[in-house]
Amino acid sequence: MKQGNLFTFGTALALSLAATMASAETQWDMSIVWPEGNFHTQNAMAFAEAVKEVTDGEVVITVHSGGALGIKGPEGMAAVRDGLVPIAEILLNQQVGEAPILGIETLPFLAPSLADVALLHKFYRPKLDEVAAGMNQKVLYMVPWPGQAVFSPNQINTLADLNGLTIRVVDSNGNDFFAALGATPIQMPWGEVVPSLAAGTIKGVTTSSSSGVDGSFWEFTPHMNTFNWQASSNIMSVNLDAWNALPQETRDKIEETAAAMEAQFWMNSRAEDEKKIATLREHGMTITAPSPELKAALLEKARPLWEDFKTRVPEAAPIIDSYLSMRD
C-alpha cells in the first residue's frame, strides 16, 4: 500500500474510532415519582446536568418525573436493586418493607428540625449505606423534605380535634402515631393521595408544604397545621452493577459532584418550605402552628413510639440513643 493510501486509511480509522467512542456514552434512565416542578425533581435534573458536564458527556442521565417509568414510590429500592432502572430518586420511609431501619427518620418528633435531621444523619447514614450496599446499590446523596404538616378540614387546636380524622400517612410510624392521637390513618403512596381526597376516601393528609402545593390541596382542605412532626428524606441511589461498570475516574467525579451539590440541595429544602407555605397562603389556606400545650401533648404521645421502635428494630437503638445524647 502506498504511503498516501496508508495515511488516508489511518486517518479514516482514527475518525471511525473517535466516532464510536463518542457514541459509547453511558445512558441512564432515572425514575422519580414527583412532578417536574417539585424541588426534589429540580435537584435531580440539576444533578443530571452536572454529571454530564463533569464527565464530558460520558454519563448522560435522563430524568423521568411523575412516575413516568411506572415505578411506584415503595418499589424504588427494589427497582434499583434488580436493575429495572440504573438510578432512581427514592423516598426512604416508603422502603421500610425492604429494611425496617429505614423508618428511623419518621419516628414522630424525633428530628423535627433540619438541624436535628443533620445530627441524626451523622449516626444513621453509615447504616443506610450498609443497607443500600446489601441491596446492590449506592447512595449518591440524601436530601430531607420540609417538615411534615397536617392538612385538614378544620384547625387543630387540641388532640380532640384529631379524633376520627381519616388521614393519609406514609408509613407505619405515621400510622401508629395518628392512631394513638385518635385519628383514623390510612397508609398510601403519593400517587393515590389526590384521587382519594377528591373521592372523599380521606379528609386529611400529612405531608410537606411542597406536596401540598403539588396536589393543590386548597381545593380539598382549607387548613395546614405546621406540626413538623416527622422527618423524611429522599436518596439518589444507583445500581451497583451500573456504577461499577464505570471507570474509577468517572465514579470519583460523580461522587464529588454529588457531595458538593448535596449541601445546596439541603438549602433548597429550607427555601422550598418558605416558598410553598407562601403559595398555600396565596390560595386562601389557613396556616397555623401548634400551641406549646398541643406540642407537649403530641410529644407525650410520640415518645413511647421511639421505645417501641428500638425494641422492634434493635439495630436502631444505638443510633437513636447516640443521637439523643448529642441533641439533649
Secondary structure by P-SEA (a helix, b strand, c coil): ccaaaaaaaaaaaaaaaaaaaaaccbbbbbbbccccccaaaaaaaaaaaaaaaaacccbbbbbbccccccccccaaaaaaaacccccccccccccccccccccccccccccccaaaaaaaaaccaaaaaaaaaaaccccccccccccbbbbccccccccccccccbbbbccaaaaaaaaaaccbbbbbcccaaaaaaaacccccccccaaaaaaacccccccbbbccccccccccccccaaaaaaccaaaaaaaaaaaaaaaaaaaaaaaaaaaaaaaaaaaabbbbbbbcaaaaaaaaaacaaaaaaaaaacccaaaaaaaaaaaac
